Amino acid sequence: MHDEYMKEQIIFDKSEEEKKIELLISVLKAKKELDIASKNFEYAENELIDYYVYQIKATKTKLDFLVALAKEKGISLDMIHEIYYRKEVG
């Protein structure tokens, strides 16, 4: 008989600052996804038009949710922070 043992890992909670940074990065990623979907829609043909319309609507909904969440938490994104966080988004 073969027994497997898993090593215990300690789970650390994120600090409020780390949570804010993660939310800001998520907003920027969603904005980037929306920009890409919009560009792809411009060149879409046939069945891909429906696909990109769906992708744009879904990403817009995601972005709206994330922005509302950021506003609720009192987080704002100024240009200096946006430039810094865009480096992390890639």
Distance bins in CASP14 RR format, pairs under 12 A and 6 or more apart:
PFRMAT RR
TARGET T0000
AUTHOR 0000-0000-0000
RMODE 2
METHOD distances of the structure
MODEL  1
12 18 0 0 0 0 1 0 0 0 0 0 0
13 19 0 0 0 0 1 0 0 0 0 0 0
14 20 0 0 0 0 1 0 0 0 0 0 0
14 21 0 0 0 0 1 0 0 0 0 0 0
14 22 1 0 0 1 0 0 0 0 0 0 0
14 23 0 0 0 0 0 1 0 0 0 0 0
15 21 0 0 0 0 1 0 0 0 0 0 0
15 22 0 0 0 0 0 1 0 0 0 0 0
16 22 0 0 0 0 0 1 0 0 0 0 0
16 23 0 0 0 0 0 1 0 0 0 0 0
16 73 0 0 0 0 1 0 0 0 0 0 0
16 74 0 0 0 0 0 1 0 0 0 0 0
16 75 0 0 0 0 0 1 0 0 0 0 0
17 23 0 0 0 0 0 1 0 0 0 0 0
17 24 0 0 0 0 0 1 0 0 0 0 0
17 73 0 0 0 0 0 1 0 0 0 0 0
17 75 0 0 0 0 0 1 0 0 0 0 0
18 24 0 0 0 0 0 1 0 0 0 0 0
18 25 0 0 0 0 0 1 0 0 0 0 0
19 25 0 0 0 0 0 1 0 0 0 0 0
19 26 0 0 0 0 0 1 0 0 0 0 0
19 69 0 0 0 0 0 1 0 0 0 0 0
19 70 0 0 0 0 0 1 0 0 0 0 0
19 73 0 0 0 0 1 0 0 0 0 0 0
19 75 0 0 0 0 1 0 0 0 0 0 0
20 26 0 0 0 0 0 1 0 0 0 0 0
20 27 0 0 0 0 0 1 0 0 0 0 0
20 69 0 0 0 0 0 1 0 0 0 0 0
20 70 0 0 0 0 1 0 0 0 0 0 0
20 73 1 0 0 1 0 0 0 0 0 0 0
20 74 0 0 0 0 1 0 0 0 0 0 0
20 75 1 0 1 0 0 0 0 0 0 0 0
20 76 0 0 0 0 0 1 0 0 0 0 0
20 77 0 0 0 0 0 1 0 0 0 0 0
20 81 0 0 0 0 0 1 0 0 0 0 0
20 85 0 0 0 0 0 1 0 0 0 0 0
21 27 0 0 0 0 0 1 0 0 0 0 0
21 28 0 0 0 0 0 1 0 0 0 0 0
21 70 0 0 0 0 0 1 0 0 0 0 0
21 73 0 0 0 0 0 1 0 0 0 0 0
21 75 0 0 0 0 1 0 0 0 0 0 0
21 77 0 0 0 0 0 1 0 0 0 0 0
21 81 0 0 0 0 1 0 0 0 0 0 0
21 84 0 0 0 0 1 0 0 0 0 0 0
21 85 1 0 0 1 0 0 0 0 0 0 0
21 88 0 0 0 0 1 0 0 0 0 0 0
21 89 0 0 0 0 0 1 0 0 0 0 0
22 28 0 0 0 0 0 1 0 0 0 0 0
22 29 0 0 0 0 0 1 0 0 0 0 0
22 66 0 0 0 0 0 1 0 0 0 0 0
22 69 0 0 0 0 0 1 0 0 0 0 0
22 70 0 0 0 0 0 1 0 0 0 0 0
22 73 0 0 0 0 0 1 0 0 0 0 0
22 75 0 0 0 0 0 1 0 0 0 0 0
22 85 0 0 0 0 0 1 0 0 0 0 0
22 88 0 0 0 0 0 1 0 0 0 0 0
22 89 0 0 0 0 0 1 0 0 0 0 0
23 29 0 0 0 0 0 1 0 0 0 0 0
23 30 0 0 0 0 0 1 0 0 0 0 0
23 65 0 0 0 0 0 1 0 0 0 0 0
23 66 1 0 0 1 0 0 0 0 0 0 0
23 67 0 0 0 0 1 0 0 0 0 0 0
23 68 0 0 0 0 0 1 0 0 0 0 0
23 69 1 0 0 1 0 0 0 0 0 0 0
23 70 1 0 1 0 0 0 0 0 0 0 0
23 71 0 0 0 0 0 1 0 0 0 0 0
23 72 0 0 0 0 0 1 0 0 0 0 0
23 73 1 0 0 1 0 0 0 0 0 0 0
23 74 0 0 0 0 0 1 0 0 0 0 0
23 75 1 0 0 1 0 0 0 0 0 0 0
23 76 0 0 0 0 0 1 0 0 0 0 0
23 77 0 0 0 0 1 0 0 0 0 0 0
23 81 0 0 0 0 0 1 0 0 0 0 0
23 85 0 0 0 0 0 1 0 0 0 0 0
24 30 0 0 0 0 0 1 0 0 0 0 0
24 31 0 0 0 0 0 1 0 0 0 0 0
24 66 0 0 0 0 1 0 0 0 0 0 0
24 67 0 0 0 0 0 1 0 0 0 0 0
24 69 0 0 0 0 0 1 0 0 0 0 0
24 70 1 0 0 1 0 0 0 0 0 0 0
24 73 0 0 0 0 0 1 0 0 0 0 0
24 74 0 0 0 0 0 1 0 0 0 0 0
24 75 1 0 0 1 0 0 0 0 0 0 0
24 76 0 0 0 0 1 0 0 0 0 0 0
24 77 1 0 1 0 0 0 0 0 0 0 0
24 78 0 0 0 0 0 1 0 0 0 0 0
24 81 1 0 0 1 0 0 0 0 0 0 0
24 82 0 0 0 0 1 0 0 0 0 0 0
24 83 0 0 0 0 0 1 0 0 0 0 0
24 84 0 0 0 0 1 0 0 0 0 0 0
24 85 1 0 1 0 0 0 0 0 0 0 0
24 86 0 0 0 0 0 1 0 0 0 0 0
24 88 0 0 0 0 1 0 0 0 0 0 0
24 89 0 0 0 0 1 0 0 0 0 0 0
25 31 0 0 0 0 0 1 0 0 0 0 0
25 32 0 0 0 0 0 1 0 0 0 0 0
25 66 0 0 0 0 0 1 0 0 0 0 0
25 70 0 0 0 0 0 1 0 0 0 0 0
25 75 0 0 0 0 0 1 0 0 0 0 0
25 77 0 0 0 0 0 1 0 0 0 0 0
25 81 0 0 0 0 0 1 0 0 0 0 0
25 82 0 0 0 0 0 1 0 0 0 0 0
25 84 0 0 0 0 0 1 0 0 0 0 0
25 85 1 0 1 0 0 0 0 0 0 0 0
25 86 0 0 0 0 1 0 0 0 0 0 0
25 87 0 0 0 0 0 1 0 0 0 0 0
25 88 1 0 1 0 0 0 0 0 0 0 0
25 89 1 0 0 1 0 0 0 0 0 0 0
25 90 0 0 0 0 1 0 0 0 0 0 0
26 32 0 0 0 0 0 1 0 0 0 0 0
26 33 0 0 0 0 0 1 0 0 0 0 0
26 59 0 0 0 0 0 1 0 0 0 0 0
26 62 0 0 0 0 1 0 0 0 0 0 0
26 63 0 0 0 0 1 0 0 0 0 0 0
26 65 0 0 0 0 1 0 0 0 0 0 0
26 66 1 0 1 0 0 0 0 0 0 0 0
26 67 0 0 0 0 0 1 0 0 0 0 0
26 69 0 0 0 0 1 0 0 0 0 0 0
26 70 0 0 0 0 1 0 0 0 0 0 0
26 75 0 0 0 0 0 1 0 0 0 0 0
26 77 0 0 0 0 0 1 0 0 0 0 0
26 85 0 0 0 0 0 1 0 0 0 0 0
26 88 0 0 0 0 0 1 0 0 0 0 0
26 89 0 0 0 0 1 0 0 0 0 0 0
27 33 0 0 0 0 0 1 0 0 0 0 0
27 34 0 0 0 0 0 1 0 0 0 0 0
27 59 0 0 0 0 0 1 0 0 0 0 0
27 62 0 0 0 0 1 0 0 0 0 0 0
27 63 1 0 0 1 0 0 0 0 0 0 0
27 64 0 0 0 0 0 1 0 0 0 0 0
27 65 0 0 0 0 1 0 0 0 0 0 0
27 66 1 0 1 0 0 0 0 0 0 0 0
27 67 1 0 0 1 0 0 0 0 0 0 0
27 68 0 0 0 0 0 1 0 0 0 0 0
27 69 0 0 0 0 1 0 0 0 0 0 0
27 70 1 0 0 1 0 0 0 0 0 0 0
27 71 0 0 0 0 0 1 0 0 0 0 0
27 73 0 0 0 0 0 1 0 0 0 0 0
27 75 0 0 0 0 1 0 0 0 0 0 0
27 76 0 0 0 0 0 1 0 0 0 0 0
27 77 1 0 0 1 0 0 0 0 0 0 0
27 81 0 0 0 0 0 1 0 0 0 0 0
27 82 0 0 0 0 1 0 0 0 0 0 0
27 85 0 0 0 0 1 0 0 0 0 0 0
27 86 0 0 0 0 0 1 0 0 0 0 0
27 89 0 0 0 0 1 0 0 0 0 0 0
28 34 0 0 0 0 0 1 0 0 0 0 0
28 35 0 0 0 0 0 1 0 0 0 0 0
28 63 0 0 0 0 1 0 0 0 0 0 0
28 66 0 0 0 0 1 0 0 0 0 0 0
28 67 0 0 0 0 0 1 0 0 0 0 0
28 70 0 0 0 0 0 1 0 0 0 0 0
28 77 0 0 0 0 1 0 0 0 0 0 0
28 81 0 0 0 0 1 0 0 0 0 0 0
28 82 1 0 0 1 0 0 0 0 0 0 0
28 83 0 0 0 0 0 1 0 0 0 0 0
28 84 0 0 0 0 0 1 0 0 0 0 0
28 85 1 0 1 0 0 0 0 0 0 0 0
28 86 1 0 0 1 0 0 0 0 0 0 0
28 87 0 0 0 0 0 1 0 0 0 0 0
28 88 0 0 0 0 1 0 0 0 0 0 0
28 89 1 0 1 0 0 0 0 0 0 0 0
28 90 0 0 0 0 1 0 0 0 0 0 0
29 35 0 0 0 0 0 1 0 0 0 0 0
29 36 0 0 0 0 0 1 0 0 0 0 0
29 59 0 0 0 0 1 0 0 0 0 0 0
29 62 0 0 0 0 1 0 0 0 0 0 0
29 63 0 0 0 0 1 0 0 0 0 0 0
29 66 0 0 0 0 1 0 0 0 0 0 0
29 85 0 0 0 0 1 0 0 0 0 0 0
29 86 0 0 0 0 1 0 0 0 0 0 0
29 88 0 0 0 0 1 0 0 0 0 0 0
29 89 1 0 1 0 0 0 0 0 0 0 0
29 90 0 0 0 0 1 0 0 0 0 0 0
30 36 0 0 0 0 0 1 0 0 0 0 0
30 37 0 0 0 0 0 1 0 0 0 0 0
30 55 0 0 0 0 0 1 0 0 0 0 0
30 56 0 0 0 0 0 1 0 0 0 0 0
30 58 0 0 0 0 0 1 0 0 0 0 0
30 59 1 0 0 1 0 0 0 0 0 0 0
30 60 0 0 0 0 1 0 0 0 0 0 0
30 61 0 0 0 0 1 0 0 0 0 0 0
30 62 1 0 1 0 0 0 0 0 0 0 0
30 63 1 0 1 0 0 0 0 0 0 0 0
30 64 0 0 0 0 1 0 0 0 0 0 0
30 65 0 0 0 0 1 0 0 0 0 0 0
30 66 1 0 1 0 0 0 0 0 0 0 0
30 67 0 0 0 0 1 0 0 0 0 0 0
30 69 0 0 0 0 0 1 0 0 0 0 0
30 70 0 0 0 0 0 1 0 0 0 0 0
30 89 0 0 0 0 0 1 0 0 0 0 0
31 37 0 0 0 0 0 1 0 0 0 0 0
31 38 0 0 0 0 0 1 0 0 0 0 0
31 59 0 0 0 0 1 0 0 0 0 0 0
31 60 0 0 0 0 0 1 0 0 0 0 0
31 62 0 0 0 0 1 0 0 0 0 0 0
31 63 1 0 0 1 0 0 0 0 0 0 0
31 64 0 0 0 0 0 1 0 0 0 0 0
31 66 0 0 0 0 1 0 0 0 0 0 0
31 67 0 0 0 0 1 0 0 0 0 0 0
31 70 0 0 0 0 0 1 0 0 0 0 0
31 77 0 0 0 0 1 0 0 0 0 0 0
31 82 0 0 0 0 1 0 0 0 0 0 0
31 85 0 0 0 0 0 1 0 0 0 0 0
31 86 0 0 0 0 1 0 0 0 0 0 0
31 89 0 0 0 0 1 0 0 0 0 0 0
32 38 0 0 0 0 0 1 0 0 0 0 0
32 39 0 0 0 0 0 1 0 0 0 0 0
32 59 0 0 0 0 1 0 0 0 0 0 0
32 62 0 0 0 0 0 1 0 0 0 0 0
32 63 0 0 0 0 0 1 0 0 0 0 0
32 82 0 0 0 0 0 1 0 0 0 0 0
32 85 0 0 0 0 0 1 0 0 0 0 0
32 86 0 0 0 0 1 0 0 0 0 0 0
32 88 0 0 0 0 0 1 0 0 0 0 0
32 89 1 0 0 1 0 0 0 0 0 0 0
32 90 0 0 0 0 1 0 0 0 0 0 0
33 39 0 0 0 0 0 1 0 0 0 0 0
33 40 0 0 0 0 0 1 0 0 0 0 0
33 52 0 0 0 0 0 1 0 0 0 0 0
33 55 0 0 0 0 1 0 0 0 0 0 0
33 56 0 0 0 0 1 0 0 0 0 0 0
33 58 0 0 0 0 1 0 0 0 0 0 0
33 59 1 0 1 0 0 0 0 0 0 0 0
33 60 0 0 0 0 1 0 0 0 0 0 0
33 61 0 0 0 0 0 1 0 0 0 0 0
33 62 1 0 0 1 0 0 0 0 0 0 0
33 63 0 0 0 0 1 0 0 0 0 0 0
33 66 0 0 0 0 0 1 0 0 0 0 0
33 89 0 0 0 0 0 1 0 0 0 0 0
34 40 0 0 0 0 0 1 0 0 0 0 0
34 41 0 0 0 0 0 1 0 0 0 0 0
34 52 0 0 0 0 0 1 0 0 0 0 0
34 55 0 0 0 0 1 0 0 0 0 0 0
34 56 1 0 0 1 0 0 0 0 0 0 0
34 57 0 0 0 0 0 1 0 0 0 0 0
34 58 0 0 0 0 1 0 0 0 0 0 0
34 59 1 0 1 0 0 0 0 0 0 0 0
34 60 1 0 0 1 0 0 0 0 0 0 0
34 61 0 0 0 0 0 1 0 0 0 0 0
34 62 0 0 0 0 1 0 0 0 0 0 0
34 63 1 0 1 0 0 0 0 0 0 0 0
34 64 0 0 0 0 0 1 0 0 0 0 0
34 66 0 0 0 0 0 1 0 0 0 0 0
34 67 0 0 0 0 0 1 0 0 0 0 0
35 41 0 0 0 0 0 1 0 0 0 0 0
35 42 0 0 0 0 0 1 0 0 0 0 0
35 55 0 0 0 0 0 1 0 0 0 0 0
35 56 0 0 0 0 0 1 0 0 0 0 0
35 59 0 0 0 0 1 0 0 0 0 0 0
35 60 0 0 0 0 0 1 0 0 0 0 0
35 63 0 0 0 0 0 1 0 0 0 0 0
35 89 0 0 0 0 0 1 0 0 0 0 0
36 42 0 0 0 0 0 1 0 0 0 0 0
36 43 0 0 0 0 0 1 0 0 0 0 0
36 52 0 0 0 0 1 0 0 0 0 0 0
36 55 0 0 0 0 1 0 0 0 0 0 0
36 56 0 0 0 0 1 0 0 0 0 0 0
36 59 0 0 0 0 1 0 0 0 0 0 0
37 43 0 0 0 0 0 1 0 0 0 0 0
37 44 0 0 0 0 1 0 0 0 0 0 0
37 48 0 0 0 0 0 1 0 0 0 0 0
37 49 0 0 0 0 0 1 0 0 0 0 0
37 51 0 0 0 0 1 0 0 0 0 0 0
37 52 1 0 1 0 0 0 0 0 0 0 0
37 53 0 0 0 0 1 0 0 0 0 0 0
37 54 0 0 0 0 1 0 0 0 0 0 0
37 55 1 0 1 0 0 0 0 0 0 0 0
37 56 1 0 1 0 0 0 0 0 0 0 0
37 57 0 0 0 0 1 0 0 0 0 0 0
37 58 0 0 0 0 1 0 0 0 0 0 0
37 59 1 0 1 0 0 0 0 0 0 0 0
37 60 0 0 0 0 1 0 0 0 0 0 0
37 62 0 0 0 0 0 1 0 0 0 0 0
37 63 0 0 0 0 0 1 0 0 0 0 0
38 44 0 0 0 0 0 1 0 0 0 0 0
38 52 0 0 0 0 1 0 0 0 0 0 0
38 53 0 0 0 0 0 1 0 0 0 0 0
38 55 0 0 0 0 1 0 0 0 0 0 0
38 56 1 0 0 1 0 0 0 0 0 0 0
38 57 0 0 0 0 0 1 0 0 0 0 0
38 59 0 0 0 0 1 0 0 0 0 0 0
38 60 0 0 0 0 1 0 0 0 0 0 0
38 63 0 0 0 0 0 1 0 0 0 0 0
39 52 0 0 0 0 1 0 0 0 0 0 0
39 55 0 0 0 0 0 1 0 0 0 0 0
39 56 0 0 0 0 0 1 0 0 0 0 0
40 48 1 0 0 1 0 0 0 0 0 0 0
40 49 0 0 0 0 0 1 0 0 0 0 0
40 51 0 0 0 0 1 0 0 0 0 0 0
40 52 1 0 1 0 0 0 0 0 0 0 0
40 53 0 0 0 0 0 1 0 0 0 0 0
40 54 0 0 0 0 0 1 0 0 0 0 0
40 55 1 0 0 1 0 0 0 0 0 0 0
40 56 0 0 0 0 1 0 0 0 0 0 0
40 59 0 0 0 0 0 1 0 0 0 0 0
41 48 0 0 0 0 1 0 0 0 0 0 0
41 49 1 0 0 1 0 0 0 0 0 0 0
41 50 0 0 0 0 0 1 0 0 0 0 0
41 51 0 0 0 0 1 0 0 0 0 0 0
41 52 1 1 0 0 0 0 0 0 0 0 0
41 53 1 0 0 1 0 0 0 0 0 0 0
41 54 0 0 0 0 0 1 0 0 0 0 0
41 55 0 0 0 0 1 0 0 0 0 0 0
41 56 1 0 0 1 0 0 0 0 0 0 0
41 57 0 0 0 0 0 1 0 0 0 0 0
41 59 0 0 0 0 0 1 0 0 0 0 0
41 60 0 0 0 0 0 1 0 0 0 0 0
42 48 0 0 0 0 0 1 0 0 0 0 0
42 49 0 0 0 0 0 1 0 0 0 0 0
42 52 0 0 0 0 1 0 0 0 0 0 0
42 56 0 0 0 0 0 1 0 0 0 0 0
43 49 0 0 0 0 0 1 0 0 0 0 0
43 52 0 0 0 0 1 0 0 0 0 0 0
44 50 0 0 0 0 1 0 0 0 0 0 0
44 51 1 0 0 1 0 0 0 0 0 0 0
44 52 1 0 1 0 0 0 0 0 0 0 0
44 53 0 0 0 0 1 0 0 0 0 0 0
44 54 0 0 0 0 0 1 0 0 0 0 0
44 55 0 0 0 0 0 1 0 0 0 0 0
44 56 0 0 0 0 0 1 0 0 0 0 0
45 51 0 0 0 0 0 1 0 0 0 0 0
45 52 0 0 0 0 0 1 0 0 0 0 0
46 52 0 0 0 0 0 1 0 0 0 0 0
47 53 0 0 0 0 0 1 0 0 0 0 0
47 54 0 0 0 0 0 1 0 0 0 0 0
48 54 0 0 0 0 0 1 0 0 0 0 0
48 55 0 0 0 0 1 0 0 0 0 0 0
49 55 0 0 0 0 0 1 0 0 0 0 0
49 56 0 0 0 0 0 1 0 0 0 0 0
50 56 0 0 0 0 0 1 0 0 0 0 0
50 57 0 0 0 0 0 1 0 0 0 0 0
51 57 0 0 0 0 0 1 0 0 0 0 0
51 58 0 0 0 0 0 1 0 0 0 0 0
52 58 0 0 0 0 0 1 0 0 0 0 0
52 59 0 0 0 0 0 1 0 0 0 0 0
52 60 0 0 0 0 0 1 0 0 0 0 0
53 59 0 0 0 0 0 1 0 0 0 0 0
53 60 0 0 0 0 0 1 0 0 0 0 0
54 60 0 0 0 0 0 1 0 0 0 0 0
54 61 0 0 0 0 0 1 0 0 0 0 0
55 61 0 0 0 0 0 1 0 0 0 0 0
55 62 0 0 0 0 0 1 0 0 0 0 0
56 62 0 0 0 0 0 1 0 0 0 0 0
56 63 0 0 0 0 0 1 0 0 0 0 0
57 63 0 0 0 0 0 1 0 0 0 0 0
57 64 0 0 0 0 0 1 0 0 0 0 0
58 64 0 0 0 0 0 1 0 0 0 0 0
58 65 0 0 0 0 0 1 0 0 0 0 0
59 65 0 0 0 0 0 1 0 0 0 0 0
59 66 0 0 0 0 0 1 0 0 0 0 0
60 66 0 0 0 0 0 1 0 0 0 0 0
60 67 0 0 0 0 0 1 0 0 0 0 0
61 67 0 0 0 0 0 1 0 0 0 0 0
61 68 0 0 0 0 0 1 0 0 0 0 0
62 68 0 0 0 0 0 1 0 0 0 0 0
62 69 0 0 0 0 0 1 0 0 0 0 0
63 69 0 0 0 0 0 1 0 0 0 0 0
63 70 0 0 0 0 0 1 0 0 0 0 0
64 70 0 0 0 0 0 1 0 0 0 0 0
64 71 0 0 0 0 0 1 0 0 0 0 0
65 71 0 0 0 0 0 1 0 0 0 0 0
65 72 0 0 0 0 0 1 0 0 0 0 0
66 72 0 0 0 0 0 1 0 0 0 0 0
66 73 0 0 0 0 0 1 0 0 0 0 0
66 75 0 0 0 0 0 1 0 0 0 0 0
66 77 0 0 0 0 0 1 0 0 0 0 0
67 73 0 0 0 0 0 1 0 0 0 0 0
67 74 0 0 0 0 0 1 0 0 0 0 0
67 75 0 0 0 0 1 0 0 0 0 0 0
67 76 0 0 0 0 0 1 0 0 0 0 0
67 77 0 0 0 0 1 0 0 0 0 0 0
68 74 0 0 0 0 0 1 0 0 0 0 0
68 75 0 0 0 0 0 1 0 0 0 0 0
69 75 0 0 0 0 1 0 0 0 0 0 0
70 76 1 0 0 1 0 0 0 0 0 0 0
70 77 1 0 0 1 0 0 0 0 0 0 0
70 81 0 0 0 0 0 1 0 0 0 0 0
71 77 0 0 0 0 0 1 0 0 0 0 0
75 81 0 0 0 0 1 0 0 0 0 0 0
75 85 0 0 0 0 0 1 0 0 0 0 0
76 82 0 0 0 0 0 1 0 0 0 0 0
77 83 0 0 0 0 0 1 0 0 0 0 0
77 84 0 0 0 0 0 1 0 0 0 0 0
77 85 1 0 0 1 0 0 0 0 0 0 0
77 86 0 0 0 0 0 1 0 0 0 0 0
78 84 0 0 0 0 1 0 0 0 0 0 0
78 85 0 0 0 0 0 1 0 0 0 0 0
79 85 0 0 0 0 0 1 0 0 0 0 0
79 86 0 0 0 0 0 1 0 0 0 0 0
80 86 0 0 0 0 0 1 0 0 0 0 0
80 87 0 0 0 0 0 1 0 0 0 0 0
81 87 0 0 0 0 0 1 0 0 0 0 0
81 88 0 0 0 0 0 1 0 0 0 0 0
82 88 0 0 0 0 0 1 0 0 0 0 0
82 89 0 0 0 0 1 0 0 0 0 0 0
83 89 0 0 0 0 0 1 0 0 0 0 0
84 90 0 0 0 0 0 1 0 0 0 0 0
END
